[in-house]
């Protein structure tokens, strides 16, 4: 899950999974006079292997014969 952060200097004020929530929180803090900024999470998700429910093994990527 992504973790976007709202920072005040080096201090984390807020973490959110959705970027829009972090941006709204930062905007509210700026309205209160705090100079904070949003640091979006740029990590890429790893591809998860699908598991076959019947065999308990990963699906194979075989090409059809013919």
Helices and strands as residue ranges (DSSP letters): E 4-8, E 11-16, H 19-31, E 37-39
